Amino acid sequence: METASLIPPSKAKRRTIRQELNIEKWPLFAPSTFRGKSRELTREATLENGDRIKRKVAIGKTDDGEVGILRIADYKVFCALVELWEEEGKPMNENINFTLHKIAKSLKLQWGRSTYNHIHKALKRLKVIPITWEDSFYQKETDTMEKAIEYFNILENLSVFERREGDQLYLALSSFRLNSRIVSNLSKKYSKPLYLDVIVKFKKEISILLYSHLDLVMADKNYYERKTKGLFEDLELSKYKYQSQRKRLLEPALKELEGVELTTGTLSYAKLEKTVDGKDWKAVFKKTKKKLQIAHKKEERKEINQANLAIDIFNKRFPQQAGMLKEEMTKNLIEKHTLDKVVLHISRISNDGTVNNPAGLLRTSLEKDWDLPPTKEETQKKEKQVRDEREKKEKEEWEKEREKYLKEKEEGERLNKIFFSLSQEEQGRLKEEAKRIIIEQHIDDSQEKVSKFFLIDAMVMIKVREILRERERNETTEDKISE
């Protein structure tokens, strides 16, 4: 049985943007499984006078035919563009300069040619794919639901011009401008907050659809449930007619969603439960206060997290073979050899391009328990640790010497103060006593000539301070005896 406890959430600062409400209320962006070249979304609404009206949004339809649809990947790029627009001061009628690499960084995507092409295509779809709004686009400035808007594009302007030499960007003249209606509504606060850092972490496209939907419908409630058929209709995924299909799609998404932070709280519970009649599944969601979040203890979840950690390390070390190390294989390796050992072997497999199948070599090296030589990075790290330890020890010794010197200096100044507070006669007697002690300690009886070094004033004063210190000790001892 799964157990859970409530723990404080991470204190990491949220990347919050404001997203336009018309776009958030309509699921304009389709998952990659959608095969059509256009989409039409329809809803019925009741007017104040009781009349029923159909509100409609068409994506990718023109008089000449179908031109394509907007994807969930495009939605993430759109969110990154809104963040750039906000960072530039939210201009009303100006182009925003940008680079594709900056968008990739915002979305936590590994940079490369495929990422460049992925973002470039998403930008073109945001510029080219038309949206037609019929009684469905609310304009805050005029406080009206516009009757018809044709050839609405999310980007009004787009120019992509970049020149690179290898990985080095040496010329970037790219710019974009958001649709003026979007900008107007954003500036008039017809918008809602959205956690961009949460969106980019999701691996499942349906998780993004659900997260946006739940962030809206649960803004004013802590509990929400919906049959999977109705939920998929809300998300415009009605092609999934069988409950087994919906269950298969929802289960991994709900695992991703459980414990994430909504803008109004934490989604502490996200699970499928059978309906009372047993004919369908229902998705059940519970929201708690932001200061609490779920910490799951289930062993399976722990294993998956460990496997994902090892896979992330593998993909970073071998970017050309990213995706080669599979989750099931990784879980088995960790179960047999521990996470630390798996990560150690990953770090010691050469990544200079000479190994074509690092995943296979990883399994073999673990099974045969090869004692792989340390990598160049490990050697450098160890050398640095040795240097750091040596420098730390030297610094500690120097600090001790400095502390000793300052202590002796302070003590010398204190004794000098006592000496100079005495009368001239007492000072003279102390110096004579000091000289006598010096002669007894350093000069043989056979010597007729006393070394000048031992009798210089500095040496005499050192001995004077020793005499004064000895007197203080004797006085302290006598006081204790008398007590």
C-alpha positions, 0 to 999 in steps of 0.5 A, a space after each residue: 500500500 502506498 503511503 504519503 507524508 506532507 513536507 515543505 515544498 522546494 524554496 526554488 523561485 517559480 518562473 511565473 508568466 501571465 498567459 492570455 485567458 482565451 488561449 488558456 480556456 480553449 485547448 488549441 494545441 493538440 498532442 503529436 498523436 493527432 493526425 488531422 490537418 485542421 481542428 474545430 472546437 465547439 462549445 455551447 453557452 447560455 446567454 444572460 437572456 437564456 438563449 443558447 449559442 454555439 461558440 467555435 474555434 477553428 485551427 488550420 482552416 482556410 478558404 483554400 483548404 487545411 494548412 496544419 494544426 498547432 502542437 503542444 510543443 508549440 504551446 511551450 515555445 509560445 510560453 517561452 516567447 511570452 516570458 521574453 516579452 515580459 522580460 523586455 518590458 511588455 511593449 505594445 507594438 514592438 518586435 522582440 529580439 531573440 535567439 533560438 538558443 535562448 528559447 531552448 535554454 528557457 525550455 531546458 532543451 539540450 542544444 543541437 541541430 535537432 533542437 534548432 529545427 524543432 524550435 524553428 518549426 514551432 515558431 513557423 506554425 505559431 506564425 502561419 497556422 490561422 485560428 478562426 474565432 466565432 463568438 469565442 474571443 473575449 476582448 477586454 478593452 471593449 468588453 465584448 465577445 467578438 463575433 468573428 475573427 479570421 486569420 488570427 495568428 499567435 505571432 503577427 511578425 516573425 523573422 529568424 536569421 542566425 549565422 553560426 560557425 560550429 556551435 558559436 553564434 556570430 550573427 543573430 537578427 531574429 525577432 517576433 511580435 505577439 498578436 496585438 489582441 493577445 498583447 492587449 488582453 495581457 496588458 489589460 490583465 485578462 490573463 492568469 498566472 502560469 508556472 513555466 518551470 512546471 510546464 517544461 518539466 513534464 515529459 507527457 504531452 497529456 500532462 501539459 494539457 491536464 495541468 493547464 485545464 486543472 489550473 483553471 477549473 480548480 482555481 476556486 475548489 480543492 476537490 474535482 472529479 470527472 469521468 474520463 470520457 467527459 475529461 477527454 471531451 474537455 481536452 478535445 481528445 474525444 477520439 479515444 472512445 474506449 475506457 482502456 485507451 483513456 486509462 492507459 494514457 491517463 495513468 502515467 500523466 497522473 503520476 507526473 501531476 501528483 505533487 506538482 504545484 498549481 498557481 492556487 495550491 498543490 495537487 496532492 492527489 491525482 488518481 483514477 477510480 472506478 465509477 459506481 456503475 463500473 462502466 468507466 473510470 473517473 479522475 479524482 483530484 485534490 488540492 492542498 495549501 501551497 505550503 504542503 506537498 506530497 512525499 511518496 514513500 512507494 518503493 516503485 517510485 523510488 526505483 523509477 527516480 533512481 533509474 531516471 537519475 542514472 539515465 540523465 547522467 548517461 544522456 549528458 555524458 553521451 549526448 549522441 547516444 541519448 535515449 540508448 539506455 532504457 528505464 527497465 534495463 537501468 532499474 535492473 542494473 541498479 537492483 543488482 549493482 546499486 545506483 552508486 556503482 552504476 553511476 561510477 561505471 557510466 562516468 568511467 566509460 570513455 566518451 571520446 567517440 570511440 565507444 559505439 554502444 556505451 549502454 551495452 558496455 555499461 551492462 558488460 562492465 557491471 556484470 563482469 565487474 571490470 575495474 575500469 581506470 579512472 577517467 581524466 575528469 576523475 583524475 583531475 578531480 582527485 588531483 584538485 582534492 589533494 591540492 585543496 587539502 594541502 592548501 587547507 592544511 597550509 592555511 590552517 598552519 599559517 593561521 595558527 602561527 599568526 594567532 600565536 604571534 598575535 597572542 605573544 605580541 599582545 602579551 609582550 605589550 602588556 608586560 612592557 606596560 607593566 615594566 614602564 609603569 615601574 620607577 626608574 630604579 626598579 626598571 634598572 634592578 630588573 635589567 641587571 637581574 635579567 643580564 645576570 640570568 642571561 650570563 648564567 644561562 649562556 656564558 661558560 665560567 671559563 669565558 672572560 668576555 661576555 657575548 655582546 649579542 646576549 646582552 643587547 637591550 632587546 634580549 635583556 627586555 625579553 628576559 625582563 618580561 619573562 621575570 615579570 611573568 614569573 612573578 605574576 605566576 608566583 603571586 597567583 600561587 601564593 594568593 591561592 595558598 593563602 585562600 
